[in-house]
């Protein structure tokens, strides 16, 4: 009975979606070829990333989630005793997983569209001063592989770098963070990566943060100074695998931090930052302008407004 009820609930959701979805969503649903991630978030014409295409992509993802749930529900109906747990619990788990997946898609869709609209507004404001700005801006690629907070995205970036380090027989990973605040990112990542050597800068670091980081010994160093002072205090031949910029979000501060710290990232390493969102237009322009003048053609953006690119 539990399997049948789950199947009915999933089919009801699918039918409601079919009844309310527009022609763009149905066309996307019918197409078998679609890009999972990244989804382009800018507004330059060659990218095919107008609002309709973003909606179409998420419509396909929604249909896939419903289709996967339908198949699972059919399996419960056909063989309720074949589940690894009681049928009632299996049905509950199926519906819970579907609800979480739909919530994830809804959040990612809203963040994707808000970013796209923010970029459109930015282009509109810059056009009088830079008539050719639309054709010059780097591509913005919105990634959905990681769902969570900024430390989750950074963890994935470090996992990628770790795999590359292992291939080169190089064990140590170096990371610098500008804007430590109460220290959750470095703390989480130092626990997650025992080979991580971490430097964090923030003039406001308090005694409790210093005390919390003592457990990591010499591989985690906090500096109660500005990012510029930390930069000037380090040896010139001390490159980082990952630098994360999350200090003051003004245009001047972000541009300055990028100028200071990009040369500190080893070739193949990653320069990253936080809050590439509609809430921080000055930061958006600082990041895009830095990438534009630096010769890069792409900026990657993930969950929680994390932006990054590879340093060459």
C-alpha angles and dihedrals in degrees: 000000000000092000092049092050091050090049091051092049093050093046090049090054091048092049092048090051091050091050096049103034117103128231093270091058092047092050090051091047091053093049114087095197114075136141114249097193151029100033115196112246105184128090104235108130099234091061095067089221105134117141091267093057092049090051091047092054093051090046088061091048090051091050091050091052091050092045092052090050091048091054092048091048091050088053091054091051094047096046113011092168093052093074118105089235136033113299093244092053092044090054091048091050091049093053092043092052090049092049091050092048092050090049090050092051092048092052093046092048092052093047091047093050095043090053092047091051091047090053091048091052090047091053090050092053094047098044096084090056098034109031092182096046095116092062095043103050117105118248114265112216115197112208125204101178092103121050117193140048132334094271089058091056092046090050090056092048090051091048088056092049091046091055090051092047091052090053088055093044090242112135106182122086119197123203134176124194125197110204107028098174106170092350107244097140099052091041093053094045095046089054091047097046115040089185093057119116106198134195120184127187128197129134090215099058108137133213094259091058092050089049093050092052094052089088090070094057119197096348093073119053125179120202119198091207139092120278090252093055091049090049092052093047097055123086113262092236095057107104125184131220092211132017118187118198114203105141126117110339098222119125093246095049095047094047091047094049091050091049091049101043107034091075087052092062115091118239106278092023126117132253110199142166145177141256102029088164143120089266092069112046094163090055091048091055094043091055095043094045091049090051092045094052091041092060097248120140100198143047119193120215127189140172119326092018097292111162127191148156138188117259115227 
